[in-house]
Amino acid sequence: MSSFEIHLIPLLDKSGKVAGVNGVTYNITDRRRTERELRLVIDTIPAMAWSTLPSGANEYCSKGWLEYTGMASGRELDYGWLDAFHPEDRAAHLAKWRAATETGNYLKV
């Protein structure tokens, strides 16, 4: 099965109304397959791995991370990963995370 990414850009007339749409479609099948293969490799190593955006929103946690934290798959996405921390520590940890991503400094957990 093929995967596609579609980008649509509205074309506005002089009054600001949409008069048409330009679009570009990318075949991302190979990228999706590579992502699946990489996740399989990451899930087989004895380590906890994760990927977050600079904002702190989580987009991936390895099987090892989920097992260690006891979180159900999907619960860790976005800011759900903060639930792995004690409620009294969450705000401070997120502030440290944001400071580290803004400055490029290491974050020690």
Biopython code that builds the backbone (N, CA, C, O; Angstrom):
import numpy as np
from Bio.PDB.StructureBuilder import StructureBuilder

atoms = [
    (1, "MET", "N", (0.840, -1.174, 0.000)),
    (1, "MET", "CA", (0.000, 0.000, 0.000)),
    (1, "MET", "C", (0.887, 1.238, 0.000)),
    (1, "MET", "O", (1.865, 1.304, 0.744)),
    (2, "SER", "N", (0.554, 2.198, -0.814)),
    (2, "SER", "CA", (1.326, 3.430, -0.920)),
    (2, "SER", "C", (0.820, 4.478, 0.056)),
    (2, "SER", "O", (-0.358, 4.502, 0.413)),
    (3, "SER", "N", (1.740, 5.351, 0.484)),
    (3, "SER", "CA", (1.388, 6.468, 1.367)),
    (3, "SER", "C", (1.718, 7.764, 0.643)),
    (3, "SER", "O", (2.732, 7.873, -0.048)),
    (4, "PHE", "N", (0.839, 8.740, 0.817)),
    (4, "PHE", "CA", (1.037, 10.025, 0.162)),
    (4, "PHE", "C", (0.865, 11.161, 1.164)),
    (4, "PHE", "O", (0.106, 11.059, 2.128)),
    (5, "GLU", "N", (1.585, 12.238, 0.909)),
    (5, "GLU", "CA", (1.449, 13.453, 1.697)),
    (5, "GLU", "C", (0.982, 14.532, 0.728)),
    (5, "GLU", "O", (1.579, 14.718, -0.332)),
    (6, "ILE", "N", (-0.067, 15.229, 1.083)),
    (6, "ILE", "CA", (-0.654, 16.222, 0.185)),
    (6, "ILE", "C", (-0.581, 17.601, 0.834)),
    (6, "ILE", "O", (-0.961, 17.773, 1.992)),
    (7, "HIS", "N", (-0.093, 18.572, 0.083)),
    (7, "HIS", "CA", (-0.032, 19.961, 0.537)),
    (7, "HIS", "C", (-0.936, 20.790, -0.369)),
    (7, "HIS", "O", (-0.754, 20.809, -1.587)),
    (8, "LEU", "N", (-1.904, 21.471, 0.224)),
    (8, "LEU", "CA", (-2.827, 22.313, -0.530)),
    (8, "LEU", "C", (-2.628, 23.776, -0.142)),
    (8, "LEU", "O", (-2.506, 24.110, 1.036)),
    (9, "ILE", "N", (-2.596, 24.636, -1.153)),
    (9, "ILE", "CA", (-2.394, 26.064, -0.931)),
    (9, "ILE", "C", (-3.544, 26.817, -1.607)),
    (9, "ILE", "O", (-3.688, 26.756, -2.828)),
    (10, "PRO", "N", (-4.357, 27.520, -0.829)),
    (10, "PRO", "CA", (-5.481, 28.239, -1.442)),
    (10, "PRO", "C", (-4.993, 29.440, -2.263)),
    (10, "PRO", "O", (-4.038, 30.118, -1.884)),
    (11, "LEU", "N", (-5.645, 29.683, -3.360)),
    (11, "LEU", "CA", (-5.391, 30.860, -4.187)),
    (11, "LEU", "C", (-6.531, 31.837, -3.940)),
    (11, "LEU", "O", (-7.698, 31.513, -4.158)),
    (12, "LEU", "N", (-6.187, 33.016, -3.490)),
    (12, "LEU", "CA", (-7.198, 34.010, -3.134)),
    (12, "LEU", "C", (-7.365, 35.040, -4.242)),
    (12, "LEU", "O", (-6.398, 35.420, -4.904)),
    (13, "ASP", "N", (-8.606, 35.489, -4.437)),
    (13, "ASP", "CA", (-8.840, 36.577, -5.378)),
    (13, "ASP", "C", (-8.586, 37.909, -4.668)),
    (13, "ASP", "O", (-8.180, 37.918, -3.506)),
    (14, "LYS", "N", (-8.817, 39.016, -5.342)),
    (14, "LYS", "CA", (-8.534, 40.338, -4.776)),
    (14, "LYS", "C", (-9.357, 40.647, -3.531)),
    (14, "LYS", "O", (-8.947, 41.459, -2.702)),
    (15, "SER", "N", (-10.514, 40.005, -3.394)),
    (15, "SER", "CA", (-11.350, 40.263, -2.224)),
    (15, "SER", "C", (-11.011, 39.338, -1.056)),
    (15, "SER", "O", (-11.593, 39.452, 0.023)),
    (16, "GLY", "N", (-10.068, 38.421, -1.276)),
    (16, "GLY", "CA", (-9.657, 37.515, -0.209)),
    (16, "GLY", "C", (-10.402, 36.201, -0.183)),
    (16, "GLY", "O", (-10.181, 35.385, 0.712)),
    (17, "LYS", "N", (-11.286, 35.977, -1.149)),
    (17, "LYS", "CA", (-12.024, 34.718, -1.219)),
    (17, "LYS", "C", (-11.206, 33.673, -1.978)),
    (17, "LYS", "O", (-10.420, 34.003, -2.866)),
    (18, "VAL", "N", (-11.405, 32.428, -1.615)),
    (18, "VAL", "CA", (-10.693, 31.340, -2.278)),
    (18, "VAL", "C", (-11.216, 31.198, -3.699)),
    (18, "VAL", "O", (-12.402, 30.952, -3.921)),
    (19, "ALA", "N", (-10.295, 31.360, -4.673)),
    (19, "ALA", "CA", (-10.663, 31.260, -6.076)),
    (19, "ALA", "C", (-10.192, 29.944, -6.678)),
    (19, "ALA", "O", (-10.644, 29.549, -7.753)),
    (20, "GLY", "N", (-9.299, 29.281, -5.998)),
    (20, "GLY", "CA", (-8.775, 28.012, -6.490)),
    (20, "GLY", "C", (-7.798, 27.446, -5.487)),
    (20, "GLY", "O", (-7.579, 28.017, -4.418)),
    (21, "VAL", "N", (-7.215, 26.318, -5.842)),
    (21, "VAL", "CA", (-6.274, 25.649, -4.949)),
    (21, "VAL", "C", (-5.128, 25.073, -5.770)),
    (21, "VAL", "O", (-5.350, 24.441, -6.803)),
    (22, "ASN", "N", (-3.916, 25.292, -5.308)),
    (22, "ASN", "CA", (-2.746, 24.617, -5.866)),
    (22, "ASN", "C", (-2.414, 23.473, -4.929)),
    (22, "ASN", "O", (-2.537, 23.602, -3.711)),
    (23, "GLY", "N", (-1.999, 22.372, -5.490)),
    (23, "GLY", "CA", (-1.677, 21.228, -4.645)),
    (23, "GLY", "C", (-0.448, 20.502, -5.128)),
    (23, "GLY", "O", (-0.130, 20.498, -6.318)),
    (24, "VAL", "N", (0.242, 19.883, -4.176)),
    (24, "VAL", "CA", (1.403, 19.055, -4.470)),
    (24, "VAL", "C", (1.226, 17.761, -3.691)),
    (24, "VAL", "O", (0.878, 17.774, -2.510)),
    (25, "THR", "N", (1.468, 16.652, -4.360)),
    (25, "THR", "CA", (1.357, 15.348, -3.712)),
    (25, "THR", "C", (2.721, 14.676, -3.744)),
    (25, "THR", "O", (3.371, 14.614, -4.787)),
    (26, "TYR", "N", (3.149, 14.172, -2.585)),
    (26, "TYR", "CA", (4.421, 13.466, -2.467)),
    (26, "TYR", "C", (4.156, 12.012, -2.128)),
    (26, "TYR", "O", (3.352, 11.715, -1.245)),
    (27, "ASN", "N", (4.825, 11.108, -2.820)),
    (27, "ASN", "CA", (4.756, 9.693, -2.483)),
    (27, "ASN", "C", (5.764, 9.456, -1.362)),
    (27, "ASN", "O", (6.971, 9.563, -1.579)),
    (28, "ILE", "N", (5.276, 9.137, -0.172)),
    (28, "ILE", "CA", (6.154, 8.958, 0.998)),
    (28, "ILE", "C", (6.198, 7.499, 1.450)),
    (28, "ILE", "O", (6.502, 7.207, 2.606)),
    (29, "THR", "N", (5.891, 6.588, 0.527)),
    (29, "THR", "CA", (5.864, 5.162, 0.844)),
    (29, "THR", "C", (7.207, 4.695, 1.391)),
    (29, "THR", "O", (7.254, 4.004, 2.409)),
    (30, "ASP", "N", (8.303, 5.066, 0.725)),
    (30, "ASP", "CA", (9.632, 4.640, 1.183)),
    (30, "ASP", "C", (9.957, 5.201, 2.553)),
    (30, "ASP", "O", (10.541, 4.508, 3.387)),
    (31, "ARG", "N", (9.584, 6.452, 2.795)),
    (31, "ARG", "CA", (9.843, 7.072, 4.097)),
    (31, "ARG", "C", (9.087, 6.347, 5.202)),
    (31, "ARG", "O", (9.642, 6.102, 6.274)),
    (32, "ARG", "N", (7.830, 6.001, 4.954)),
    (32, "ARG", "CA", (7.032, 5.280, 5.951)),
    (32, "ARG", "C", (7.626, 3.904, 6.240)),
    (32, "ARG", "O", (7.680, 3.482, 7.396)),
    (33, "ARG", "N", (8.076, 3.197, 5.187)),
    (33, "ARG", "CA", (8.672, 1.880, 5.376)),
    (33, "ARG", "C", (9.954, 1.998, 6.196)),
    (33, "ARG", "O", (10.192, 1.187, 7.091)),
    (34, "THR", "N", (10.771, 2.990, 5.903)),
    (34, "THR", "CA", (12.005, 3.208, 6.653)),
    (34, "THR", "C", (11.704, 3.532, 8.115)),
    (34, "THR", "O", (12.401, 3.048, 9.007)),
    (35, "GLU", "N", (10.679, 4.341, 8.372)),
    (35, "GLU", "CA", (10.289, 4.656, 9.751)),
    (35, "GLU", "C", (9.867, 3.395, 10.497)),
    (35, "GLU", "O", (10.257, 3.200, 11.648)),
    (36, "ARG", "N", (9.073, 2.536, 9.854)),
    (36, "ARG", "CA", (8.641, 1.280, 10.493)),
    (36, "ARG", "C", (9.834, 0.384, 10.809)),
    (36, "ARG", "O", (9.909, -0.210, 11.884)),
    (37, "GLU", "N", (10.768, 0.294, 9.860)),
    (37, "GLU", "CA", (11.948, -0.543, 10.067)),
    (37, "GLU", "C", (12.804, 0.003, 11.204)),
    (37, "GLU", "O", (13.313, -0.768, 12.018)),
    (38, "LEU", "N", (12.967, 1.310, 11.268)),
    (38, "LEU", "CA", (13.755, 1.923, 12.339)),
    (38, "LEU", "C", (13.096, 1.689, 13.692)),
    (38, "LEU", "O", (13.781, 1.373, 14.665)),
    (39, "ARG", "N", (11.800, 1.837, 13.765)),
    (39, "ARG", "CA", (11.092, 1.598, 15.035)),
    (39, "ARG", "C", (11.228, 0.151, 15.483)),
    (39, "ARG", "O", (11.338, -0.123, 16.678)),
    (40, "LEU", "N", (11.223, -0.770, 14.533)),
    (40, "LEU", "CA", (11.413, -2.178, 14.876)),
    (40, "LEU", "C", (12.800, -2.389, 15.488)),
    (40, "LEU", "O", (12.937, -3.092, 16.490)),
    (41, "VAL", "N", (13.814, -1.789, 14.894)),
    (41, "VAL", "CA", (15.175, -1.894, 15.434)),
    (41, "VAL", "C", (15.250, -1.262, 16.814)),
    (41, "VAL", "O", (15.816, -1.852, 17.734)),
    (42, "ILE", "N", (14.688, -0.073, 16.967)),
    (42, "ILE", "CA", (14.719, 0.629, 18.257)),
    (42, "ILE", "C", (14.007, -0.196, 19.323)),
    (42, "ILE", "O", (14.468, -0.263, 20.463)),
    (43, "ASP", "N", (12.893, -0.820, 18.967)),
    (43, "ASP", "CA", (12.136, -1.605, 19.945)),
    (43, "ASP", "C", (12.841, -2.891, 20.359)),
    (43, "ASP", "O", (12.474, -3.491, 21.370)),
    (44, "THR", "N", (13.838, -3.323, 19.608)),
    (44, "THR", "CA", (14.551, -4.552, 19.970)),
    (44, "THR", "C", (15.808, -4.299, 20.789)),
    (44, "THR", "O", (16.377, -5.243, 21.337)),
    (45, "ILE", "N", (16.255, -3.059, 20.887)),
    (45, "ILE", "CA", (17.443, -2.776, 21.698)),
    (45, "ILE", "C", (17.036, -2.607, 23.159)),
    (45, "ILE", "O", (15.943, -2.119, 23.448)),
    (46, "PRO", "N", (17.914, -3.009, 24.083)),
    (46, "PRO", "CA", (17.571, -2.885, 25.508)),
    (46, "PRO", "C", (17.808, -1.468, 26.030)),
    (46, "PRO", "O", (18.695, -1.237, 26.852)),
    (47, "ALA", "N", (17.004, -0.529, 25.543)),
    (47, "ALA", "CA", (17.151, 0.868, 25.950)),
    (47, "ALA", "C", (15.799, 1.563, 25.841)),
    (47, "ALA", "O", (14.867, 1.057, 25.215)),
    (48, "MET", "N", (15.719, 2.721, 26.458)),
    (48, "MET", "CA", (14.524, 3.545, 26.328)),
    (48, "MET", "C", (14.833, 4.652, 25.334)),
    (48, "MET", "O", (15.788, 5.408, 25.514)),
    (49, "ALA", "N", (14.033, 4.745, 24.299)),
    (49, "ALA", "CA", (14.247, 5.777, 23.284)),
    (49, "ALA", "C", (12.937, 6.524, 23.076)),
    (49, "ALA", "O", (11.853, 5.955, 23.207)),
    (50, "TRP", "N", (13.052, 7.807, 22.750)),
    (50, "TRP", "CA", (11.862, 8.608, 22.484)),
    (50, "TRP", "C", (12.250, 9.749, 21.567)),
    (50, "TRP", "O", (13.425, 10.071, 21.393)),
    (51, "SER", "N", (11.229, 10.349, 20.987)),
    (51, "SER", "CA", (11.426, 11.485, 20.095)),
    (51, "SER", "C", (10.372, 12.525, 20.421)),
    (51, "SER", "O", (9.176, 12.234, 20.433)),
    (52, "THR", "N", (10.825, 13.733, 20.684)),
    (52, "THR", "CA", (9.899, 14.823, 20.967)),
    (52, "THR", "C", (10.195, 16.007, 20.069)),
    (52, "THR", "O", (11.296, 16.140, 19.533)),
    (53, "LEU", "N", (9.225, 16.842, 19.915)),
    (53, "LEU", "CA", (9.394, 18.089, 19.183)),
    (53, "LEU", "C", (10.029, 19.110, 20.118)),
    (53, "LEU", "O", (10.004, 18.909, 21.333)),
    (54, "PRO", "N", (10.594, 20.189, 19.605)),
    (54, "PRO", "CA", (11.205, 21.202, 20.475)),
    (54, "PRO", "C", (10.248, 21.760, 21.531)),
    (54, "PRO", "O", (10.691, 22.218, 22.584)),
    (55, "SER", "N", (8.950, 21.727, 21.258)),
    (55, "SER", "CA", (7.971, 22.225, 22.230)),
    (55, "SER", "C", (7.829, 21.304, 23.432)),
    (55, "SER", "O", (7.298, 21.703, 24.469)),
    (56, "GLY", "N", (8.306, 20.066, 23.289)),
    (56, "GLY", "CA", (8.148, 19.078, 24.351)),
    (56, "GLY", "C", (7.053, 18.071, 24.050)),
    (56, "GLY", "O", (6.888, 17.096, 24.783)),
    (57, "ALA", "N", (6.302, 18.297, 22.976)),
    (57, "ALA", "CA", (5.261, 17.340, 22.580)),
    (57, "ALA", "C", (5.936, 16.077, 22.056)),
    (57, "ALA", "O", (6.827, 16.144, 21.209)),
    (58, "ASN", "N", (5.510, 14.939, 22.561)),
    (58, "ASN", "CA", (6.119, 13.664, 22.210)),
    (58, "ASN", "C", (5.490, 13.104, 20.950)),
    (58, "ASN", "O", (4.276, 13.175, 20.758)),
    (59, "GLU", "N", (6.350, 12.535, 20.075)),
    (59, "GLU", "CA", (5.820, 11.893, 18.877)),
    (59, "GLU", "C", (6.160, 10.414, 18.807)),
    (59, "GLU", "O", (5.632, 9.710, 17.945)),
    (60, "TYR", "N", (7.033, 9.915, 19.693)),
    (60, "TYR", "CA", (7.369, 8.489, 19.680)),
    (60, "TYR", "C", (8.050, 8.087, 20.979)),
    (60, "TYR", "O", (8.893, 8.816, 21.501)),
    (61, "CYS", "N", (7.680, 6.922, 21.496)),
    (61, "CYS", "CA", (8.377, 6.277, 22.610)),
    (61, "CYS", "C", (8.564, 4.815, 22.269)),
    (61, "CYS", "O", (7.661, 4.171, 21.736)),
    (62, "SER", "N", (9.737, 4.294, 22.575)),
    (62, "SER", "CA", (10.027, 2.895, 22.281)),
    (62, "SER", "C", (9.254, 1.971, 23.208)),
    (62, "SER", "O", (8.705, 2.390, 24.227)),
    (63, "LYS", "N", (9.228, 0.709, 22.823)),
    (63, "LYS", "CA", (8.584, -0.319, 23.639)),
    (63, "LYS", "C", (9.228, -0.362, 25.028)),
    (63, "LYS", "O", (8.532, -0.508, 26.032)),
    (64, "GLY", "N", (10.563, -0.233, 25.085)),
    (64, "GLY", "CA", (11.268, -0.234, 26.368)),
    (64, "GLY", "C", (10.839, 0.914, 27.264)),
    (64, "GLY", "O", (10.700, 0.732, 28.473)),
    (65, "TRP", "N", (10.627, 2.093, 26.692)),
    (65, "TRP", "CA", (10.183, 3.258, 27.464)),
    (65, "TRP", "C", (8.800, 2.997, 28.036)),
    (65, "TRP", "O", (8.542, 3.263, 29.210)),
    (66, "LEU", "N", (7.901, 2.466, 27.187)),
    (66, "LEU", "CA", (6.541, 2.188, 27.637)),
    (66, "LEU", "C", (6.532, 1.139, 28.741)),
    (66, "LEU", "O", (5.796, 1.275, 29.718)),
    (67, "GLU", "N", (7.348, 0.090, 28.592)),
    (67, "GLU", "CA", (7.409, -0.948, 29.619)),
    (67, "GLU", "C", (7.964, -0.394, 30.929)),
    (67, "GLU", "O", (7.460, -0.723, 32.002)),
    (68, "TYR", "N", (8.985, 0.437, 30.850)),
    (68, "TYR", "CA", (9.604, 0.996, 32.054)),
    (68, "TYR", "C", (8.634, 1.892, 32.818)),
    (68, "TYR", "O", (8.544, 1.832, 34.044)),
    (69, "THR", "N", (7.908, 2.727, 32.067)),
    (69, "THR", "CA", (6.991, 3.669, 32.710)),
    (69, "THR", "C", (5.643, 3.050, 33.027)),
    (69, "THR", "O", (4.897, 3.587, 33.846)),
    (70, "GLY", "N", (5.318, 1.935, 32.397)),
    (70, "GLY", "CA", (4.031, 1.296, 32.614)),
    (70, "GLY", "C", (2.888, 1.982, 31.887)),
    (70, "GLY", "O", (1.721, 1.705, 32.162)),
    (71, "MET", "N", (3.212, 2.868, 30.967)),
    (71, "MET", "CA", (2.166, 3.590, 30.235)),
    (71, "MET", "C", (1.664, 2.772, 29.056)),
    (71, "MET", "O", (2.425, 2.029, 28.437)),
    (72, "ALA", "N", (0.391, 2.910, 28.750)),
    (72, "ALA", "CA", (-0.200, 2.250, 27.589)),
    (72, "ALA", "C", (0.202, 3.001, 26.327)),
    (72, "ALA", "O", (0.314, 4.227, 26.337)),
    (73, "SER", "N", (0.416, 2.273, 25.252)),
    (73, "SER", "CA", (0.790, 2.888, 23.979)),
    (73, "SER", "C", (-0.255, 3.911, 23.563)),
    (73, "SER", "O", (-1.452, 3.627, 23.597)),
    (74, "GLY", "N", (0.181, 5.076, 23.179)),
    (74, "GLY", "CA", (-0.697, 6.169, 22.781)),
    (74, "GLY", "C", (-0.881, 7.199, 23.875)),
    (74, "GLY", "O", (-1.095, 8.378, 23.591)),
    (75, "ARG", "N", (-0.800, 6.768, 25.119)),
    (75, "ARG", "CA", (-0.966, 7.698, 26.243)),
    (75, "ARG", "C", (0.217, 8.656, 26.361)),
    (75, "ARG", "O", (0.075, 9.757, 26.893)),
    (76, "GLU", "N", (1.384, 8.240, 25.865)),
    (76, "GLU", "CA", (2.606, 9.031, 25.984)),
    (76, "GLU", "C", (2.712, 10.140, 24.941)),
    (76, "GLU", "O", (3.584, 11.003, 25.044)),
    (77, "LEU", "N", (1.842, 10.125, 23.945)),
    (77, "LEU", "CA", (1.934, 11.101, 22.860)),
    (77, "LEU", "C", (1.576, 12.501, 23.333)),
    (77, "LEU", "O", (0.945, 12.685, 24.374)),
    (78, "ASP", "N", (1.991, 13.470, 22.552)),
    (78, "ASP", "CA", (1.831, 14.890, 22.890)),
    (78, "ASP", "C", (2.521, 15.158, 24.235)),
    (78, "ASP", "O", (3.734, 14.988, 24.351)),
    (79, "TYR", "N", (1.765, 15.569, 25.235)),
    (79, "TYR", "CA", (2.360, 15.830, 26.554)),
    (79, "TYR", "C", (2.011, 14.739, 27.556)),
    (79, "TYR", "O", (2.251, 14.892, 28.754)),
    (80, "GLY", "N", (1.445, 13.642, 27.070)),
    (80, "GLY", "CA", (1.106, 12.533, 27.941)),
    (80, "GLY", "C", (2.324, 11.923, 28.620)),
    (80, "GLY", "O", (2.203, 11.320, 29.687)),
    (81, "TRP", "N", (3.511, 12.077, 28.002)),
    (81, "TRP", "CA", (4.741, 11.532, 28.588)),
    (81, "TRP", "C", (5.027, 12.124, 29.960)),
    (81, "TRP", "O", (5.713, 11.507, 30.774)),
    (82, "LEU", "N", (4.509, 13.310, 30.217)),
    (82, "LEU", "CA", (4.726, 13.941, 31.528)),
    (82, "LEU", "C", (4.054, 13.159, 32.654)),
    (82, "LEU", "O", (4.418, 13.309, 33.820)),
    (83, "ASP", "N", (3.071, 12.323, 32.303)),
    (83, "ASP", "CA", (2.408, 11.502, 33.318)),
    (83, "ASP", "C", (3.358, 10.473, 33.920)),
    (83, "ASP", "O", (3.049, 9.883, 34.955)),
    (84, "ALA", "N", (4.499, 10.250, 33.294)),
    (84, "ALA", "CA", (5.498, 9.326, 33.842)),
    (84, "ALA", "C", (6.197, 9.944, 35.057)),
    (84, "ALA", "O", (6.854, 9.234, 35.819)),
    (85, "PHE", "N", (6.061, 11.250, 35.240)),
    (85, "PHE", "CA", (6.661, 11.954, 36.373)),
    (85, "PHE", "C", (5.633, 12.151, 37.479)),
    (85, "PHE", "O", (4.429, 12.188, 37.228)),
    (86, "HIS", "N", (6.114, 12.274, 38.672)),
    (86, "HIS", "CA", (5.242, 12.562, 39.808)),
    (86, "HIS", "C", (4.535, 13.891, 39.530)),
    (86, "HIS", "O", (5.163, 14.819, 39.020)),
    (87, "PRO", "N", (3.242, 14.004, 39.855)),
    (87, "PRO", "CA", (2.494, 15.235, 39.563)),
    (87, "PRO", "C", (3.175, 16.504, 40.070)),
    (87, "PRO", "O", (3.097, 17.543, 39.414)),
    (88, "GLU", "N", (3.836, 16.444, 41.215)),
    (88, "GLU", "CA", (4.491, 17.642, 41.749)),
    (88, "GLU", "C", (5.760, 18.004, 40.985)),
    (88, "GLU", "O", (6.264, 19.118, 41.126)),
    (89, "ASP", "N", (6.287, 17.077, 40.174)),
    (89, "ASP", "CA", (7.529, 17.322, 39.433)),
    (89, "ASP", "C", (7.313, 17.683, 37.974)),
    (89, "ASP", "O", (8.259, 18.095, 37.302)),
    (90, "ARG", "N", (6.099, 17.539, 37.467)),
    (90, "ARG", "CA", (5.838, 17.707, 36.031)),
    (90, "ARG", "C", (6.144, 19.104, 35.512)),
    (90, "ARG", "O", (6.851, 19.247, 34.514)),
    (91, "ALA", "N", (5.630, 20.128, 36.164)),
    (91, "ALA", "CA", (5.828, 21.504, 35.675)),
    (91, "ALA", "C", (7.307, 21.869, 35.670)),
    (91, "ALA", "O", (7.792, 22.484, 34.719)),
    (92, "ALA", "N", (8.023, 21.497, 36.719)),
    (92, "ALA", "CA", (9.451, 21.811, 36.793)),
    (92, "ALA", "C", (10.219, 21.068, 35.707)),
    (92, "ALA", "O", (11.130, 21.628, 35.098)),
    (93, "HIS", "N", (9.858, 19.809, 35.460)),
    (93, "HIS", "CA", (10.562, 19.049, 34.428)),
    (93, "HIS", "C", (10.305, 19.632, 33.036)),
    (93, "HIS", "O", (11.232, 19.750, 32.235)),
    (94, "LEU", "N", (9.068, 19.992, 32.747)),
    (94, "LEU", "CA", (8.758, 20.583, 31.450)),
    (94, "LEU", "C", (9.499, 21.901, 31.276)),
    (94, "LEU", "O", (9.983, 22.187, 30.181)),
    (95, "ALA", "N", (9.599, 22.704, 32.317)),
    (95, "ALA", "CA", (10.348, 23.967, 32.234)),
    (95, "ALA", "C", (11.822, 23.697, 31.933)),
    (95, "ALA", "O", (12.426, 24.396, 31.119)),
    (96, "LYS", "N", (12.403, 22.686, 32.584)),
    (96, "LYS", "CA", (13.800, 22.319, 32.303)),
    (96, "LYS", "C", (13.950, 21.823, 30.870)),
    (96, "LYS", "O", (14.932, 22.136, 30.198)),
    (97, "TRP", "N", (12.966, 21.045, 30.404)),
    (97, "TRP", "CA", (12.996, 20.540, 29.035)),
    (97, "TRP", "C", (12.996, 21.697, 28.037)),
    (97, "TRP", "O", (13.801, 21.729, 27.106)),
    (98, "ARG", "N", (12.095, 22.630, 28.241)),
    (98, "ARG", "CA", (12.007, 23.767, 27.319)),
    (98, "ARG", "C", (13.275, 24.611, 27.346)),
    (98, "ARG", "O", (13.734, 25.081, 26.305)),
    (99, "ALA", "N", (13.842, 24.805, 28.536)),
    (99, "ALA", "CA", (15.098, 25.564, 28.641)),
    (99, "ALA", "C", (16.217, 24.856, 27.886)),
    (99, "ALA", "O", (17.017, 25.504, 27.211)),
    (100, "ALA", "N", (16.277, 23.540, 27.995)),
    (100, "ALA", "CA", (17.321, 22.775, 27.311)),
    (100, "ALA", "C", (17.156, 22.857, 25.797)),
    (100, "ALA", "O", (18.146, 22.992, 25.078)),
    (101, "THR", "N", (15.924, 22.779, 25.301)),
    (101, "THR", "CA", (15.734, 22.845, 23.851)),
    (101, "THR", "C", (15.980, 24.249, 23.312)),
    (101, "THR", "O", (16.401, 24.405, 22.165)),
    (102, "GLU", "N", (15.724, 25.268, 24.120)),
    (102, "GLU", "CA", (15.968, 26.640, 23.673)),
    (102, "GLU", "C", (17.447, 26.980, 23.660)),
    (102, "GLU", "O", (17.904, 27.719, 22.788)),
    (103, "THR", "N", (18.203, 26.451, 24.615)),
    (103, "THR", "CA", (19.623, 26.784, 24.731)),
    (103, "THR", "C", (20.544, 25.766, 24.084)),
    (103, "THR", "O", (21.698, 26.072, 23.783)),
    (104, "GLY", "N", (20.039, 24.553, 23.867)),
    (104, "GLY", "CA", (20.888, 23.493, 23.327)),
    (104, "GLY", "C", (21.693, 22.783, 24.410)),
    (104, "GLY", "O", (22.518, 21.919, 24.113)),
    (105, "ASN", "N", (21.450, 23.151, 25.665)),
    (105, "ASN", "CA", (22.153, 22.501, 26.770)),
    (105, "ASN", "C", (21.547, 21.122, 27.032)),
    (105, "ASN", "O", (20.408, 20.843, 26.657)),
    (106, "TYR", "N", (22.328, 20.277, 27.678)),
    (106, "TYR", "CA", (21.852, 18.936, 28.027)),
    (106, "TYR", "C", (20.832, 19.010, 29.151)),
    (106, "TYR", "O", (20.848, 19.917, 29.984)),
    (107, "LEU", "N", (19.958, 18.036, 29.144)),
    (107, "LEU", "CA", (18.962, 17.906, 30.200)),
    (107, "LEU", "C", (19.238, 16.590, 30.908)),
    (107, "LEU", "O", (19.217, 15.527, 30.289)),
    (108, "LYS", "N", (19.490, 16.664, 32.182)),
    (108, "LYS", "CA", (19.733, 15.467, 32.967)),
    (108, "LYS", "C", (18.487, 15.149, 33.769)),
    (108, "LYS", "O", (18.009, 15.972, 34.550)),
    (109, "VAL", "N", (17.960, 13.936, 33.569)),
    (109, "VAL", "CA", (16.725, 13.532, 34.244)),
    (109, "VAL", "C", (17.058, 12.608, 35.386)),
    (109, "VAL", "O", (16.158, 12.148, 36.089)),
]
sb = StructureBuilder()
sb.init_structure("model")
sb.init_model(0)
sb.init_chain("A")
sb.init_seg("    ")
for serial, (resi, resn, name, xyz) in enumerate(atoms, 1):
    if name == "N":
        sb.init_residue(resn, " ", resi, " ")
    sb.init_atom(name, np.array(xyz, "f"), 0.0, 1.0, " ", f" {name:<3s}", serial, name[0])
structure = sb.get_structure()
